[in-house]
Every structure is written in structure tokens, then in C-alpha cells.
């Protein structure tokens, strides 16, 4: 795994963050050091699969380097369950190059990757849809219709697992949680320069919303059974069941 040093050198001008070739090269390290409890979110997904998944295709929206698909497939094989169809969607072709390398290395079968904006893809019926830290990069005005499309594509009893960065409604606590998150990044070896430059690059690119607003959007999309099932400071995971 190549170490993330993308923001380690001072930049004369900070460009808006994008998932380009240079980011794809270090993404696995970047996400493991930048997203709290990243492994635990995968553990939660596997627990939900064991308890609630009733078969059908599995979508990973914003699949990046196919880590989630690889973990799922390993789990199914360990349990002696035939691998379902996996569909990974990402609008970054460099990410999908890494995804295909990973599934080949891990001998994942039945995996299809689509390089496209998620909103432009016609979904087939599915048993589970996963969206980890992706909706936050989609324009807020486009989110309601996308969530409705996700709901419609799920089989009855199907699950939608959504992990997101969030914000609080009050500035005092929100600012505190942001600083606590930066403490987490410092503990994981990121410098003040790296933290500040990435923060600037993500401005108006990653747009979090409050948990209350997220639950409201999920309910308006059709999910009557929806809850936040995990939270760490300003990161959360939601489960919606059709």
C-alpha cells in the first residue's frame, strides 16, 4: 500500500479535490488514515449481510478501489455462499483501474464496473446497495432524486447502507467535532500542512448535512424503516430497509 503524501508538500495554489490518478495511487492508505472506524463500517456491513441479506445483486456506489466488494466476496466464500453479482460504480477511471487490479488479485468473480456518474446509471433490481462516503460529494440538489432511485431499485426487504461525513446544526459543537477529527488525523501521522491543504481542497466539494436532514431525505425517498446505526463524532452510518 503506497503511503498518502498527496498534500505533504506546500502548494502554491490549492485545486479542488478530485479522485485523479495521483489520489487513486494512495487512496487505500488515505482512506484508512482519514476515515475513522473504516474497518468497523465493513464489519457492520458483513454483520448485516449475515442477518438480513436475502440474495440479489449488490451495488457499491462510489466503489473506489473495490475494497468493499473484495471484503464482501471473501466473506461469502468463507461461509460457502455463492458469490452474488457485484456492480461497482465510480466516475473516476483511475479508481476503477485500481478496482480491477484488486478484484483480479483477490479472485473476485461476477464483478462489473461502470465508469459513470451514479445519477446517469439505470439500476437493476438488487438486494443491497452500499454507498460509503460518496453521497457527500454529490450536489445536495441532486441527492433527493438519487435516493428515490436507490429505493425503487431495491427488492422488498433489501438494504441500503449509507456512510457519510456529517455536520451538527450548532456551530459550537460542530467546530469542536471538526477539531477532534483533526486530532484523529494527527494521530495517524498527518501534518498540519496536510490537514490544512486538504481541508481547503475539499471546500465546497465535500458537503455534509445534519443527521436529521439525512434521515428526512431517506424517508422522503421511500424508506419507512431507517435509522442511524453508527456514529463517531462527525461520521455516521445509516441503514434503510425497503
Secondary structure, 3 states (H helix, E strand, C coil): CCCCCCCCCCCCCCCCCCCCHHHHHHHHHHHHHHCCCHHHHHHHHHHHHHHHCCCCCEEEECCCCCHHHHHHHHHHHHCCCCCCCEEEEECCHHHHHHHHHHHHHCCCCCEEEEECCHHHCCCCCEEEEEEECCHHHCCHHHHHHHHHHHHHHEEEEEEEEEEEEECCCCHHHHHHHHHHHHHHHHHCCCCHHHHHHHHHHHCCCCCCECHHHHHHHHHHHCCCEEEEEEEECCEEEEEEEC
